[in-house]
Structures are given as structure tokens and as C-alpha cells.
Amino acid sequence: MKFLKQTFKTITLISFIFLSNCKKNETNNNEAIIPTADTVSILPSKIATQKDSIETPNENKECFKKSELELPYNQKIDVRKINYETCECKIEGIDELLCDSPNLRYIALPNFENKKVILIPMDCGDFNYRFYMATIFENKLLDKLYVEGEWYEPGDETYKELTHFSIDKNYKITITKKNLDNEKITATELTNYKIDSSGIFLKSK
């Protein structure tokens, strides 16, 4: 009788240990699944963060190089020797000045306050020597002004209009237009401009 009781206790103890181990394994398996689920849910946000960190520098990149010119400025542009900078950014309102080029070509002038000031060649028409001055802020064209070049009736260069500009240390722009008849100056006209706080060219005294 004692032998049967002892055997029963032994079987009961073994069963208890077996069931305890099963529950422990089940708990461990459940805990192992939880981190996997969390990891999957976290990955997309990490990828998005990495993507943002890659795109941000492109959005904030400098579109125009700093000018190497200084004020006062009074030079004639030699179109045979000039090397233009190229802007690959999208500039709002600049399409009419691209002159059949996929990217904007320009000569950088000293900034006016926080505005970019550049010279843009317009050499896609009848004349290869024409330049516009343009003001740009936050990748948007603010204003433009014809400042340098030549004009004559195509096929007849006996009468010409030559335009030149200069900028003083206070950023007063002086445009000089000369009329030539058979290479002789027949008239000279000077017009002064200033740039206002909005980047617009205004006539001044």
C-alpha cells in the first residue's frame, strides 16, 4: 500500500514539473514574438527619417555661386572670352530668359541686400551681345532690366545703338546708351536706376 502511495506521489510530481515547463516555454515563445512585431513597426519610420535626411540638403543647396566681382563695377563684357556659370535649380519666372538653354547661364554680380543679382546673356536672337540684369529671391525672378549689348537693323550696321552699364559702391546703376551713325556717336543718353527693397528696378536721379 505504501508502495502505491509513493508511486502516485512520484507520478504527480513528474506531471506537475512537465506542465510547468510547458507553460514556461509557451510564455517564452510569446515574449519572443513581441520584439519582432515592434521591430517591423519601427523600421518604416527609420527609413523615412533616413530619406528625409538625404533629401534635405538638396532642397537647401545654394543655386548661385558667390560673385567674384566687386563694387564699383564698370566693365565691358567680352562675349568671346566669358565663361558663364550654370544654375540647375528651378527658378520661377525665368523661362523667357533661358534663351533655348536647358539651364540658366549667368554672371554673378554682388548681392543687393538679400537679393541675388545676376547678368543673363540673351544671345539666341539676331544679336549675340545682349545682357539682362536680373534680381532673384528665394528662387523667384523679381525683375529684369536690359543693361548691355548692341542693336542695329539686321543686314545694315550703319546705324547702331550700343548700351553699357556701371554700378557704383552704393548700388546705383547707370545705363549709358550711345547712338552711332557710320561709327560716329550722334547721341548719348544716361539713365540711373536703383533696386528697391522688393528687388524692383526703379529709375532714379
C-alpha positions in Angstrom: 0.0 0.0 0.0 2.8 2.3 0.9 4.5 1.5 -2.4 1.4 2.6 -4.3 1.1 5.9 -2.4 4.8 6.6 -3.1 4.4 5.8 -6.8 1.3 8.0 -7.0 3.2 10.9 -5.4 6.1 10.4 -7.8 3.8 10.4 -10.9 2.0 13.6 -9.6 5.3 15.4 -9.1 6.6 14.5 -12.6 3.3 15.6 -14.1 3.5 19.0 -12.3 7.1 19.6 -13.4 6.1 18.7 -17.0 3.2 21.1 -17.1 5.2 23.9 -15.5 7.9 23.5 -18.2 5.2 23.6 -21.0 3.8 26.9 -19.6 7.2 28.4 -19.3 8.1 27.5 -22.9 4.8 29.0 -24.1 5.5 32.2 -22.2 9.0 32.5 -23.7 7.7 31.9 -27.2 5.1 34.7 -26.8 7.7 37.1 -25.4 10.0 36.3 -28.4 7.2 37.3 -30.8 6.6 40.8 -29.3 10.0 42.3 -30.1 9.7 41.1 -33.7 6.4 42.9 -34.1 7.8 46.1 -32.6 10.8 45.9 -34.9 8.7 45.6 -38.0 6.6 48.6 -36.9 9.6 50.8 -36.2 11.5 50.1 -39.5 9.4 52.3 -41.8 9.8 55.3 -39.5 13.6 54.8 -39.5 13.6 54.5 -43.3 11.5 57.7 -43.6 13.9 59.5 -41.3 16.9 58.5 -43.4 15.1 59.5 -46.6 14.4 62.9 -45.1 18.0 63.4 -44.1 19.1 62.7 -47.7 16.6 65.0 -49.4 17.0 68.0 -47.1 20.5 69.0 -48.3 19.2 69.0 -51.9 16.4 71.3 -51.0 18.7 73.8 -49.3 21.6 73.7 -51.7 23.0 77.0 -53.0 21.7 77.7 -56.5 24.0 80.6 -57.4 27.8 80.9 -56.9 29.1 83.9 -55.0 30.3 86.7 -57.2 34.0 87.4 -57.6 33.3 90.9 -58.8 33.4 93.9 -56.5 31.8 97.4 -56.5 32.2 99.8 -58.1 31.8 97.9 -61.3 32.5 99.3 -64.8 33.5 96.7 -67.3 32.6 95.7 -70.9 31.7 92.0 -71.3 33.8 90.2 -73.9 31.4 87.5 -75.2 34.4 85.8 -76.9 36.2 85.1 -73.6 33.5 84.9 -70.9 32.7 81.7 -69.1 29.2 81.5 -67.7 28.1 79.9 -64.5 25.2 77.5 -64.8 22.2 77.3 -62.4 20.5 73.9 -62.3 17.8 75.0 -59.9 14.2 75.7 -61.0 13.8 79.5 -60.9 10.2 80.7 -61.1 9.6 83.2 -64.0 13.0 82.7 -65.6 11.9 80.7 -68.7 11.8 83.6 -71.1 15.5 84.3 -70.3 16.8 80.8 -70.8 17.5 81.5 -74.5 17.0 77.9 -75.7 19.3 76.6 -73.0 18.1 73.8 -70.6 19.7 75.5 -67.6 20.2 79.2 -66.8 23.5 80.7 -67.7 24.6 83.7 -65.7 27.4 86.0 -64.5 27.1 86.6 -60.7 27.1 90.2 -59.5 27.5 91.3 -55.9 24.3 90.7 -53.9 21.9 93.6 -53.2 20.9 93.2 -49.5 19.4 89.6 -49.5 18.7 89.6 -53.2 20.8 87.7 -55.9 21.8 90.0 -58.8 23.0 88.3 -62.0 23.6 89.1 -65.7 21.9 86.8 -68.2 23.1 86.5 -71.8 20.4 86.8 -74.5 22.3 85.6 -77.4 19.8 83.4 -79.2 18.3 86.1 -81.4 19.8 88.3 -84.1 22.5 89.6 -81.7 25.0 87.6 -79.7 25.9 90.5 -77.5 22.9 91.4 -75.2 22.6 91.1 -71.4 19.8 91.5 -68.9 20.4 92.2 -65.3 18.0 90.2 -63.0 17.1 90.2 -59.3 16.2 86.9 -57.7 15.0 86.0 -54.2 14.1 82.5 -52.9 14.4 81.0 -56.4 11.9 83.5 -57.9 12.6 86.1 -60.6 11.7 89.6 -59.2 12.6 91.9 -62.1 14.8 92.2 -65.1 16.5 95.1 -67.0 18.3 95.4 -70.3 21.7 96.8 -69.4 24.3 95.9 -72.1 24.6 95.0 -75.7 24.0 96.3 -79.2 21.2 96.7 -81.7 21.0 97.5 -85.4 18.9 96.7 -88.3 19.8 93.2 -89.5 21.9 93.4 -92.6 22.6 97.1 -92.1 25.2 98.2 -89.4 25.5 101.8 -90.5 23.3 102.8 -87.5 23.8 101.2 -84.1 22.7 101.5 -80.6 25.3 100.5 -78.0 24.3 100.0 -74.4 26.6 99.8 -71.4 26.2 99.9 -67.6 28.1 100.6 -64.4 27.4 100.2 -60.7 28.7 102.5 -58.0 29.6 101.4 -54.4 26.0 102.3 -53.3 24.5 100.1 -56.0 23.3 102.9 -58.2 23.1 101.5 -61.7 23.9 103.8 -64.6 22.9 102.7 -68.1 24.6 104.6 -71.0 23.1 104.3 -74.5 25.0 105.6 -77.5 23.7 106.1 -81.0 26.2 105.6 -83.7 25.9 106.6 -87.4 28.7 105.3 -89.5 30.8 104.7 -86.4 30.3 108.3 -85.2 28.4 109.0 -81.9 25.4 111.1 -82.7 23.7 110.9 -79.3 24.3 109.8 -75.7 21.7 109.0 -73.1 22.3 108.2 -69.4 19.6 106.7 -67.2 20.1 105.9 -63.5 18.4 103.0 -61.6 18.2 101.8 -58.1 16.9 98.5 -56.7 14.2 98.8 -54.1 13.6 96.5 -51.1 11.3 94.3 -53.3 14.1 93.8 -55.9 12.4 96.0 -58.5 14.5 98.3 -60.7 13.3 101.9 -60.4 14.5 105.0 -62.3 16.4 107.5 -60.0 18.2 110.8 -60.3 
